[in-house]
Amino acid sequence: MHESIFEHEFRWERKRVRLQYTIETTLWGRQLTLLDILGASMTHVEAVPDWRIEAEACDAACRHDAKYM
């Protein structure tokens, strides 16, 4: 099965952050699987709070009629 890798972009402290993810169909419905978090530097990526990553992943999942767990 071929899986597409999607990206969701947002800004944190005036810098671009990108979430790379796949959407998979499971027994429980469609699910977003987060693959990577990319940014200008690792320091910048690590500065993004977990709550913000989760909120952005949930937003991306919603656009695909999926869930992020």
Distance bins in CASP14 RR format, pairs under 12 A and 6 or more apart:
PFRMAT RR
TARGET T0000
AUTHOR 0000-0000-0000
RMODE 2
METHOD distances of the structure
MODEL  1
1 22 0 0 0 0 0 1 0 0 0 0 0
1 24 0 0 0 0 1 0 0 0 0 0 0
1 25 0 0 0 0 1 0 0 0 0 0 0
2 22 0 0 0 0 0 1 0 0 0 0 0
2 24 0 0 0 0 0 1 0 0 0 0 0
3 20 0 0 0 0 0 1 0 0 0 0 0
3 21 0 0 0 0 0 1 0 0 0 0 0
3 22 1 0 1 0 0 0 0 0 0 0 0
3 23 0 0 0 0 1 0 0 0 0 0 0
3 24 1 0 0 1 0 0 0 0 0 0 0
3 25 0 0 0 0 0 1 0 0 0 0 0
3 31 0 0 0 0 0 1 0 0 0 0 0
3 32 0 0 0 0 0 1 0 0 0 0 0
3 33 0 0 0 0 1 0 0 0 0 0 0
3 35 0 0 0 0 1 0 0 0 0 0 0
4 20 0 0 0 0 0 1 0 0 0 0 0
4 21 0 0 0 0 1 0 0 0 0 0 0
4 22 1 0 0 1 0 0 0 0 0 0 0
4 23 1 0 0 1 0 0 0 0 0 0 0
4 24 0 0 0 0 0 1 0 0 0 0 0
4 33 0 0 0 0 0 1 0 0 0 0 0
4 35 0 0 0 0 0 1 0 0 0 0 0
4 64 0 0 0 0 0 1 0 0 0 0 0
5 18 0 0 0 0 0 1 0 0 0 0 0
5 19 0 0 0 0 0 1 0 0 0 0 0
5 20 1 0 1 0 0 0 0 0 0 0 0
5 21 1 0 0 1 0 0 0 0 0 0 0
5 22 1 0 1 0 0 0 0 0 0 0 0
5 23 0 0 0 0 1 0 0 0 0 0 0
5 24 0 0 0 0 0 1 0 0 0 0 0
5 32 0 0 0 0 0 1 0 0 0 0 0
5 33 0 0 0 0 0 1 0 0 0 0 0
5 34 0 0 0 0 0 1 0 0 0 0 0
5 35 1 0 0 1 0 0 0 0 0 0 0
5 36 0 0 0 0 1 0 0 0 0 0 0
5 38 0 0 0 0 0 1 0 0 0 0 0
6 18 0 0 0 0 0 1 0 0 0 0 0
6 19 0 0 0 0 1 0 0 0 0 0 0
6 20 1 0 0 1 0 0 0 0 0 0 0
6 21 1 0 1 0 0 0 0 0 0 0 0
6 22 1 0 0 1 0 0 0 0 0 0 0
6 23 1 0 0 1 0 0 0 0 0 0 0
6 24 0 0 0 0 0 1 0 0 0 0 0
6 32 0 0 0 0 1 0 0 0 0 0 0
6 33 0 0 0 0 0 1 0 0 0 0 0
6 34 0 0 0 0 0 1 0 0 0 0 0
6 35 0 0 0 0 1 0 0 0 0 0 0
6 36 0 0 0 0 0 1 0 0 0 0 0
6 57 0 0 0 0 0 1 0 0 0 0 0
6 60 1 0 0 1 0 0 0 0 0 0 0
6 61 0 0 0 0 0 1 0 0 0 0 0
6 63 0 0 0 0 1 0 0 0 0 0 0
6 64 1 0 0 1 0 0 0 0 0 0 0
6 66 0 0 0 0 0 1 0 0 0 0 0
7 16 0 0 0 0 0 1 0 0 0 0 0
7 17 0 0 0 0 0 1 0 0 0 0 0
7 18 1 0 1 0 0 0 0 0 0 0 0
7 19 1 0 0 1 0 0 0 0 0 0 0
7 20 1 0 1 0 0 0 0 0 0 0 0
7 21 1 0 0 1 0 0 0 0 0 0 0
7 22 0 0 0 0 0 1 0 0 0 0 0
7 32 0 0 0 0 0 1 0 0 0 0 0
7 34 0 0 0 0 0 1 0 0 0 0 0
7 35 0 0 0 0 1 0 0 0 0 0 0
7 36 0 0 0 0 1 0 0 0 0 0 0
7 37 0 0 0 0 0 1 0 0 0 0 0
7 38 0 0 0 0 1 0 0 0 0 0 0
7 39 0 0 0 0 0 1 0 0 0 0 0
7 56 0 0 0 0 0 1 0 0 0 0 0
7 57 0 0 0 0 0 1 0 0 0 0 0
7 60 0 0 0 0 1 0 0 0 0 0 0
7 63 0 0 0 0 0 1 0 0 0 0 0
8 16 0 0 0 0 0 1 0 0 0 0 0
8 17 0 0 0 0 1 0 0 0 0 0 0
8 18 1 0 0 1 0 0 0 0 0 0 0
8 19 1 0 1 0 0 0 0 0 0 0 0
8 20 0 0 0 0 1 0 0 0 0 0 0
8 21 1 0 0 1 0 0 0 0 0 0 0
8 22 0 0 0 0 0 1 0 0 0 0 0
8 23 0 0 0 0 0 1 0 0 0 0 0
8 32 0 0 0 0 1 0 0 0 0 0 0
8 34 0 0 0 0 1 0 0 0 0 0 0
8 35 0 0 0 0 0 1 0 0 0 0 0
8 36 0 0 0 0 0 1 0 0 0 0 0
8 37 0 0 0 0 0 1 0 0 0 0 0
8 38 0 0 0 0 0 1 0 0 0 0 0
8 53 0 0 0 0 0 1 0 0 0 0 0
8 55 0 0 0 0 0 1 0 0 0 0 0
8 56 1 0 0 1 0 0 0 0 0 0 0
8 57 1 0 0 1 0 0 0 0 0 0 0
8 58 0 0 0 0 0 1 0 0 0 0 0
8 59 1 0 0 1 0 0 0 0 0 0 0
8 60 1 1 0 0 0 0 0 0 0 0 0
8 61 0 0 0 0 1 0 0 0 0 0 0
8 62 0 0 0 0 0 1 0 0 0 0 0
8 63 0 0 0 0 1 0 0 0 0 0 0
8 64 0 0 0 0 1 0 0 0 0 0 0
8 66 0 0 0 0 0 1 0 0 0 0 0
8 68 0 0 0 0 0 1 0 0 0 0 0
9 15 0 0 0 0 0 1 0 0 0 0 0
9 16 1 0 0 1 0 0 0 0 0 0 0
9 17 1 0 0 1 0 0 0 0 0 0 0
9 18 1 0 1 0 0 0 0 0 0 0 0
9 19 1 0 0 1 0 0 0 0 0 0 0
9 20 0 0 0 0 0 1 0 0 0 0 0
9 21 0 0 0 0 0 1 0 0 0 0 0
9 37 0 0 0 0 0 1 0 0 0 0 0
9 38 0 0 0 0 1 0 0 0 0 0 0
9 39 0 0 0 0 1 0 0 0 0 0 0
9 56 0 0 0 0 1 0 0 0 0 0 0
9 59 0 0 0 0 0 1 0 0 0 0 0
9 60 0 0 0 0 1 0 0 0 0 0 0
10 16 1 0 0 1 0 0 0 0 0 0 0
10 17 1 0 1 0 0 0 0 0 0 0 0
10 18 0 0 0 0 1 0 0 0 0 0 0
10 19 1 0 0 1 0 0 0 0 0 0 0
10 37 0 0 0 0 0 1 0 0 0 0 0
10 38 0 0 0 0 0 1 0 0 0 0 0
10 39 0 0 0 0 0 1 0 0 0 0 0
10 48 0 0 0 0 1 0 0 0 0 0 0
10 52 1 0 0 1 0 0 0 0 0 0 0
10 53 0 0 0 0 1 0 0 0 0 0 0
10 55 0 0 0 0 1 0 0 0 0 0 0
10 56 1 0 1 0 0 0 0 0 0 0 0
10 57 0 0 0 0 0 1 0 0 0 0 0
10 59 0 0 0 0 1 0 0 0 0 0 0
10 60 0 0 0 0 1 0 0 0 0 0 0
11 17 1 0 0 1 0 0 0 0 0 0 0
11 18 0 0 0 0 0 1 0 0 0 0 0
11 39 0 0 0 0 0 1 0 0 0 0 0
11 40 0 0 0 0 0 1 0 0 0 0 0
11 44 0 0 0 0 0 1 0 0 0 0 0
11 48 0 0 0 0 0 1 0 0 0 0 0
11 52 0 0 0 0 0 1 0 0 0 0 0
11 56 0 0 0 0 0 1 0 0 0 0 0
12 18 0 0 0 0 0 1 0 0 0 0 0
12 19 0 0 0 0 0 1 0 0 0 0 0
12 37 0 0 0 0 0 1 0 0 0 0 0
12 38 0 0 0 0 0 1 0 0 0 0 0
12 39 0 0 0 0 1 0 0 0 0 0 0
12 40 0 0 0 0 1 0 0 0 0 0 0
12 43 0 0 0 0 0 1 0 0 0 0 0
12 44 1 0 0 1 0 0 0 0 0 0 0
12 45 0 0 0 0 1 0 0 0 0 0 0
12 46 0 0 0 0 0 1 0 0 0 0 0
12 47 1 0 0 1 0 0 0 0 0 0 0
12 48 1 0 1 0 0 0 0 0 0 0 0
12 49 0 0 0 0 1 0 0 0 0 0 0
12 51 0 0 0 0 0 1 0 0 0 0 0
12 52 1 0 0 1 0 0 0 0 0 0 0
12 53 0 0 0 0 1 0 0 0 0 0 0
12 55 0 0 0 0 0 1 0 0 0 0 0
12 56 0 0 0 0 1 0 0 0 0 0 0
13 39 0 0 0 0 0 1 0 0 0 0 0
13 40 0 0 0 0 1 0 0 0 0 0 0
13 41 0 0 0 0 0 1 0 0 0 0 0
13 43 0 0 0 0 0 1 0 0 0 0 0
13 44 1 0 0 1 0 0 0 0 0 0 0
13 45 0 0 0 0 0 1 0 0 0 0 0
13 46 0 0 0 0 0 1 0 0 0 0 0
13 47 1 0 0 1 0 0 0 0 0 0 0
13 48 0 0 0 0 1 0 0 0 0 0 0
13 49 0 0 0 0 0 1 0 0 0 0 0
13 52 0 0 0 0 0 1 0 0 0 0 0
14 40 0 0 0 0 0 1 0 0 0 0 0
14 44 0 0 0 0 0 1 0 0 0 0 0
14 47 0 0 0 0 0 1 0 0 0 0 0
15 38 0 0 0 0 0 1 0 0 0 0 0
15 39 1 0 0 1 0 0 0 0 0 0 0
15 40 1 0 1 0 0 0 0 0 0 0 0
15 41 0 0 0 0 1 0 0 0 0 0 0
15 43 0 0 0 0 0 1 0 0 0 0 0
15 44 1 0 1 0 0 0 0 0 0 0 0
15 45 0 0 0 0 1 0 0 0 0 0 0
15 47 0 0 0 0 1 0 0 0 0 0 0
15 48 0 0 0 0 1 0 0 0 0 0 0
16 37 0 0 0 0 0 1 0 0 0 0 0
16 38 0 0 0 0 1 0 0 0 0 0 0
16 39 1 0 0 1 0 0 0 0 0 0 0
16 40 1 0 0 1 0 0 0 0 0 0 0
16 41 0 0 0 0 0 1 0 0 0 0 0
16 44 0 0 0 0 1 0 0 0 0 0 0
16 45 0 0 0 0 0 1 0 0 0 0 0
16 48 0 0 0 0 0 1 0 0 0 0 0
17 36 0 0 0 0 0 1 0 0 0 0 0
17 37 1 0 0 1 0 0 0 0 0 0 0
17 38 1 0 0 1 0 0 0 0 0 0 0
17 39 1 0 1 0 0 0 0 0 0 0 0
17 40 0 0 0 0 1 0 0 0 0 0 0
17 41 0 0 0 0 0 1 0 0 0 0 0
17 42 0 0 0 0 0 1 0 0 0 0 0
17 44 1 0 0 1 0 0 0 0 0 0 0
17 45 1 0 0 1 0 0 0 0 0 0 0
17 46 0 0 0 0 0 1 0 0 0 0 0
17 47 0 0 0 0 1 0 0 0 0 0 0
17 48 1 0 1 0 0 0 0 0 0 0 0
17 49 0 0 0 0 0 1 0 0 0 0 0
17 52 0 0 0 0 1 0 0 0 0 0 0
17 53 0 0 0 0 1 0 0 0 0 0 0
17 56 1 0 0 1 0 0 0 0 0 0 0
17 57 0 0 0 0 0 1 0 0 0 0 0
18 34 0 0 0 0 0 1 0 0 0 0 0
18 35 0 0 0 0 0 1 0 0 0 0 0
18 36 0 0 0 0 1 0 0 0 0 0 0
18 37 1 0 0 1 0 0 0 0 0 0 0
18 38 1 0 1 0 0 0 0 0 0 0 0
18 39 1 0 0 1 0 0 0 0 0 0 0
18 40 0 0 0 0 0 1 0 0 0 0 0
18 44 0 0 0 0 0 1 0 0 0 0 0
18 45 0 0 0 0 1 0 0 0 0 0 0
18 48 0 0 0 0 0 1 0 0 0 0 0
18 53 0 0 0 0 0 1 0 0 0 0 0
18 56 0 0 0 0 1 0 0 0 0 0 0
18 57 0 0 0 0 0 1 0 0 0 0 0
18 60 0 0 0 0 0 1 0 0 0 0 0
19 32 0 0 0 0 1 0 0 0 0 0 0
19 33 0 0 0 0 0 1 0 0 0 0 0
19 34 1 0 0 1 0 0 0 0 0 0 0
19 35 0 0 0 0 1 0 0 0 0 0 0
19 36 1 0 0 1 0 0 0 0 0 0 0
19 37 1 0 1 0 0 0 0 0 0 0 0
19 38 1 0 0 1 0 0 0 0 0 0 0
19 39 0 0 0 0 0 1 0 0 0 0 0
19 45 0 0 0 0 0 1 0 0 0 0 0
19 48 0 0 0 0 0 1 0 0 0 0 0
19 52 0 0 0 0 0 1 0 0 0 0 0
19 53 1 0 0 1 0 0 0 0 0 0 0
19 54 0 0 0 0 0 1 0 0 0 0 0
19 55 0 0 0 0 0 1 0 0 0 0 0
19 56 1 0 0 1 0 0 0 0 0 0 0
19 57 1 0 0 1 0 0 0 0 0 0 0
19 58 0 0 0 0 0 1 0 0 0 0 0
19 59 0 0 0 0 1 0 0 0 0 0 0
19 60 1 0 0 1 0 0 0 0 0 0 0
19 61 0 0 0 0 0 1 0 0 0 0 0
19 63 0 0 0 0 0 1 0 0 0 0 0
19 68 0 0 0 0 1 0 0 0 0 0 0
20 32 0 0 0 0 0 1 0 0 0 0 0
20 33 0 0 0 0 0 1 0 0 0 0 0
20 34 1 0 0 1 0 0 0 0 0 0 0
20 35 1 0 1 0 0 0 0 0 0 0 0
20 36 1 0 1 0 0 0 0 0 0 0 0
20 37 1 0 0 1 0 0 0 0 0 0 0
20 38 1 0 0 1 0 0 0 0 0 0 0
20 39 0 0 0 0 0 1 0 0 0 0 0
20 45 0 0 0 0 0 1 0 0 0 0 0
20 56 0 0 0 0 0 1 0 0 0 0 0
20 57 0 0 0 0 0 1 0 0 0 0 0
20 60 0 0 0 0 0 1 0 0 0 0 0
21 30 0 0 0 0 0 1 0 0 0 0 0
21 31 0 0 0 0 1 0 0 0 0 0 0
21 32 1 0 1 0 0 0 0 0 0 0 0
21 33 1 0 0 1 0 0 0 0 0 0 0
21 34 1 0 1 0 0 0 0 0 0 0 0
21 35 1 0 1 0 0 0 0 0 0 0 0
21 36 0 0 0 0 1 0 0 0 0 0 0
21 37 0 0 0 0 1 0 0 0 0 0 0
21 38 0 0 0 0 0 1 0 0 0 0 0
21 53 0 0 0 0 0 1 0 0 0 0 0
21 56 0 0 0 0 0 1 0 0 0 0 0
21 57 1 0 0 1 0 0 0 0 0 0 0
21 58 0 0 0 0 0 1 0 0 0 0 0
21 59 0 0 0 0 0 1 0 0 0 0 0
21 60 1 0 0 1 0 0 0 0 0 0 0
21 61 0 0 0 0 1 0 0 0 0 0 0
21 63 0 0 0 0 0 1 0 0 0 0 0
21 64 0 0 0 0 1 0 0 0 0 0 0
21 66 0 0 0 0 1 0 0 0 0 0 0
21 68 0 0 0 0 1 0 0 0 0 0 0
22 30 0 0 0 0 0 1 0 0 0 0 0
22 31 0 0 0 0 1 0 0 0 0 0 0
22 32 1 0 0 1 0 0 0 0 0 0 0
22 33 1 0 1 0 0 0 0 0 0 0 0
22 34 0 0 0 0 1 0 0 0 0 0 0
22 35 1 0 0 1 0 0 0 0 0 0 0
22 36 0 0 0 0 0 1 0 0 0 0 0
22 57 0 0 0 0 0 1 0 0 0 0 0
22 60 0 0 0 0 0 1 0 0 0 0 0
22 61 0 0 0 0 0 1 0 0 0 0 0
22 64 0 0 0 0 1 0 0 0 0 0 0
22 66 0 0 0 0 1 0 0 0 0 0 0
22 68 0 0 0 0 0 1 0 0 0 0 0
23 29 0 0 0 0 0 1 0 0 0 0 0
23 30 1 0 1 0 0 0 0 0 0 0 0
23 31 1 0 0 1 0 0 0 0 0 0 0
23 32 1 0 1 0 0 0 0 0 0 0 0
23 33 1 0 0 1 0 0 0 0 0 0 0
23 34 0 0 0 0 0 1 0 0 0 0 0
23 35 0 0 0 0 0 1 0 0 0 0 0
23 57 0 0 0 0 0 1 0 0 0 0 0
23 60 0 0 0 0 1 0 0 0 0 0 0
23 61 1 0 0 1 0 0 0 0 0 0 0
23 62 0 0 0 0 0 1 0 0 0 0 0
23 63 0 0 0 0 1 0 0 0 0 0 0
23 64 1 0 1 0 0 0 0 0 0 0 0
23 65 0 0 0 0 1 0 0 0 0 0 0
23 66 1 0 1 0 0 0 0 0 0 0 0
23 67 0 0 0 0 0 1 0 0 0 0 0
23 68 0 0 0 0 0 1 0 0 0 0 0
24 30 1 0 0 1 0 0 0 0 0 0 0
24 31 1 0 1 0 0 0 0 0 0 0 0
24 32 0 0 0 0 1 0 0 0 0 0 0
24 33 1 0 1 0 0 0 0 0 0 0 0
24 34 0 0 0 0 0 1 0 0 0 0 0
24 35 0 0 0 0 0 1 0 0 0 0 0
24 61 0 0 0 0 0 1 0 0 0 0 0
24 64 0 0 0 0 0 1 0 0 0 0 0
24 66 0 0 0 0 1 0 0 0 0 0 0
24 67 0 0 0 0 0 1 0 0 0 0 0
24 68 0 0 0 0 0 1 0 0 0 0 0
24 69 0 0 0 0 0 1 0 0 0 0 0
25 31 1 0 0 1 0 0 0 0 0 0 0
25 32 0 0 0 0 0 1 0 0 0 0 0
25 33 0 0 0 0 0 1 0 0 0 0 0
25 64 0 0 0 0 0 1 0 0 0 0 0
25 65 0 0 0 0 0 1 0 0 0 0 0
25 66 0 0 0 0 1 0 0 0 0 0 0
25 67 0 0 0 0 0 1 0 0 0 0 0
26 32 0 0 0 0 0 1 0 0 0 0 0
26 33 0 0 0 0 1 0 0 0 0 0 0
26 66 0 0 0 0 1 0 0 0 0 0 0
26 67 0 0 0 0 1 0 0 0 0 0 0
26 69 0 0 0 0 0 1 0 0 0 0 0
28 66 0 0 0 0 0 1 0 0 0 0 0
28 67 0 0 0 0 1 0 0 0 0 0 0
28 69 0 0 0 0 1 0 0 0 0 0 0
29 61 0 0 0 0 0 1 0 0 0 0 0
29 64 0 0 0 0 0 1 0 0 0 0 0
29 65 0 0 0 0 1 0 0 0 0 0 0
29 66 1 0 0 1 0 0 0 0 0 0 0
29 67 1 0 0 1 0 0 0 0 0 0 0
29 69 0 0 0 0 0 1 0 0 0 0 0
30 60 0 0 0 0 0 1 0 0 0 0 0
30 61 1 0 0 1 0 0 0 0 0 0 0
30 62 0 0 0 0 0 1 0 0 0 0 0
30 63 0 0 0 0 0 1 0 0 0 0 0
30 64 1 0 0 1 0 0 0 0 0 0 0
30 65 1 0 0 1 0 0 0 0 0 0 0
30 66 1 1 0 0 0 0 0 0 0 0 0
30 67 1 0 0 1 0 0 0 0 0 0 0
30 68 0 0 0 0 0 1 0 0 0 0 0
30 69 0 0 0 0 0 1 0 0 0 0 0
31 57 0 0 0 0 0 1 0 0 0 0 0
31 58 0 0 0 0 0 1 0 0 0 0 0
31 60 0 0 0 0 0 1 0 0 0 0 0
31 61 1 0 0 1 0 0 0 0 0 0 0
31 64 0 0 0 0 1 0 0 0 0 0 0
31 65 0 0 0 0 0 1 0 0 0 0 0
31 66 1 0 1 0 0 0 0 0 0 0 0
31 67 1 0 1 0 0 0 0 0 0 0 0
31 68 1 0 0 1 0 0 0 0 0 0 0
31 69 1 0 0 1 0 0 0 0 0 0 0
32 53 0 0 0 0 0 1 0 0 0 0 0
32 54 0 0 0 0 0 1 0 0 0 0 0
32 56 0 0 0 0 0 1 0 0 0 0 0
32 57 1 0 0 1 0 0 0 0 0 0 0
32 58 0 0 0 0 1 0 0 0 0 0 0
32 59 0 0 0 0 0 1 0 0 0 0 0
32 60 1 0 0 1 0 0 0 0 0 0 0
32 61 1 1 0 0 0 0 0 0 0 0 0
32 62 0 0 0 0 1 0 0 0 0 0 0
32 63 0 0 0 0 1 0 0 0 0 0 0
32 64 1 0 0 1 0 0 0 0 0 0 0
32 65 0 0 0 0 0 1 0 0 0 0 0
32 66 1 0 1 0 0 0 0 0 0 0 0
32 67 1 0 0 1 0 0 0 0 0 0 0
32 68 1 0 1 0 0 0 0 0 0 0 0
32 69 0 0 0 0 1 0 0 0 0 0 0
33 57 0 0 0 0 1 0 0 0 0 0 0
33 60 0 0 0 0 0 1 0 0 0 0 0
33 61 0 0 0 0 1 0 0 0 0 0 0
33 64 0 0 0 0 0 1 0 0 0 0 0
33 66 0 0 0 0 1 0 0 0 0 0 0
33 67 0 0 0 0 0 1 0 0 0 0 0
33 68 0 0 0 0 1 0 0 0 0 0 0
33 69 0 0 0 0 1 0 0 0 0 0 0
34 50 0 0 0 0 0 1 0 0 0 0 0
34 53 1 0 0 1 0 0 0 0 0 0 0
34 54 0 0 0 0 1 0 0 0 0 0 0
34 56 0 0 0 0 1 0 0 0 0 0 0
34 57 1 0 1 0 0 0 0 0 0 0 0
34 58 0 0 0 0 0 1 0 0 0 0 0
34 60 0 0 0 0 1 0 0 0 0 0 0
34 61 0 0 0 0 1 0 0 0 0 0 0
34 66 0 0 0 0 0 1 0 0 0 0 0
34 68 1 0 0 1 0 0 0 0 0 0 0
34 69 0 0 0 0 0 1 0 0 0 0 0
35 57 0 0 0 0 0 1 0 0 0 0 0
35 60 0 0 0 0 0 1 0 0 0 0 0
36 42 0 0 0 0 0 1 0 0 0 0 0
36 45 0 0 0 0 1 0 0 0 0 0 0
36 53 0 0 0 0 0 1 0 0 0 0 0
36 57 0 0 0 0 0 1 0 0 0 0 0
37 44 0 0 0 0 0 1 0 0 0 0 0
37 45 1 0 1 0 0 0 0 0 0 0 0
37 46 0 0 0 0 1 0 0 0 0 0 0
37 47 0 0 0 0 0 1 0 0 0 0 0
37 48 1 0 0 1 0 0 0 0 0 0 0
37 49 0 0 0 0 0 1 0 0 0 0 0
37 50 0 0 0 0 0 1 0 0 0 0 0
37 52 0 0 0 0 0 1 0 0 0 0 0
37 53 1 0 0 1 0 0 0 0 0 0 0
37 54 0 0 0 0 0 1 0 0 0 0 0
37 56 0 0 0 0 1 0 0 0 0 0 0
37 57 0 0 0 0 1 0 0 0 0 0 0
38 44 0 0 0 0 1 0 0 0 0 0 0
38 45 1 0 0 1 0 0 0 0 0 0 0
38 48 0 0 0 0 0 1 0 0 0 0 0
38 53 0 0 0 0 0 1 0 0 0 0 0
39 45 1 0 1 0 0 0 0 0 0 0 0
39 46 0 0 0 0 0 1 0 0 0 0 0
39 47 0 0 0 0 0 1 0 0 0 0 0
39 48 0 0 0 0 1 0 0 0 0 0 0
39 53 0 0 0 0 0 1 0 0 0 0 0
40 46 0 0 0 0 0 1 0 0 0 0 0
40 47 0 0 0 0 0 1 0 0 0 0 0
40 48 0 0 0 0 0 1 0 0 0 0 0
41 47 0 0 0 0 1 0 0 0 0 0 0
41 48 0 0 0 0 0 1 0 0 0 0 0
42 48 0 0 0 0 0 1 0 0 0 0 0
45 52 0 0 0 0 0 1 0 0 0 0 0
45 53 0 0 0 0 1 0 0 0 0 0 0
46 53 0 0 0 0 0 1 0 0 0 0 0
47 53 0 0 0 0 0 1 0 0 0 0 0
48 54 0 0 0 0 0 1 0 0 0 0 0
48 55 0 0 0 0 0 1 0 0 0 0 0
48 56 0 0 0 0 1 0 0 0 0 0 0
48 57 0 0 0 0 0 1 0 0 0 0 0
49 55 0 0 0 0 1 0 0 0 0 0 0
49 56 0 0 0 0 0 1 0 0 0 0 0
50 56 0 0 0 0 0 1 0 0 0 0 0
50 57 0 0 0 0 0 1 0 0 0 0 0
51 57 0 0 0 0 0 1 0 0 0 0 0
51 58 0 0 0 0 0 1 0 0 0 0 0
52 58 0 0 0 0 0 1 0 0 0 0 0
52 59 0 0 0 0 0 1 0 0 0 0 0
53 59 0 0 0 0 0 1 0 0 0 0 0
53 60 0 0 0 0 0 1 0 0 0 0 0
53 68 0 0 0 0 1 0 0 0 0 0 0
54 60 0 0 0 0 0 1 0 0 0 0 0
54 61 0 0 0 0 0 1 0 0 0 0 0
54 68 1 0 0 1 0 0 0 0 0 0 0
54 69 0 0 0 0 0 1 0 0 0 0 0
55 61 0 0 0 0 0 1 0 0 0 0 0
55 62 0 0 0 0 0 1 0 0 0 0 0
55 68 0 0 0 0 1 0 0 0 0 0 0
56 62 0 0 0 0 0 1 0 0 0 0 0
56 63 0 0 0 0 0 1 0 0 0 0 0
56 68 0 0 0 0 1 0 0 0 0 0 0
57 63 0 0 0 0 0 1 0 0 0 0 0
57 64 0 0 0 0 0 1 0 0 0 0 0
57 66 0 0 0 0 0 1 0 0 0 0 0
57 67 0 0 0 0 1 0 0 0 0 0 0
57 68 1 0 1 0 0 0 0 0 0 0 0
57 69 0 0 0 0 1 0 0 0 0 0 0
58 64 0 0 0 0 0 1 0 0 0 0 0
58 66 0 0 0 0 1 0 0 0 0 0 0
58 67 0 0 0 0 1 0 0 0 0 0 0
58 68 1 0 1 0 0 0 0 0 0 0 0
58 69 0 0 0 0 1 0 0 0 0 0 0
59 66 0 0 0 0 0 1 0 0 0 0 0
59 67 0 0 0 0 0 1 0 0 0 0 0
59 68 0 0 0 0 1 0 0 0 0 0 0
60 66 0 0 0 0 1 0 0 0 0 0 0
60 67 0 0 0 0 0 1 0 0 0 0 0
60 68 1 0 0 1 0 0 0 0 0 0 0
61 67 1 0 1 0 0 0 0 0 0 0 0
61 68 1 0 1 0 0 0 0 0 0 0 0
61 69 0 0 0 0 1 0 0 0 0 0 0
62 68 0 0 0 0 1 0 0 0 0 0 0
END
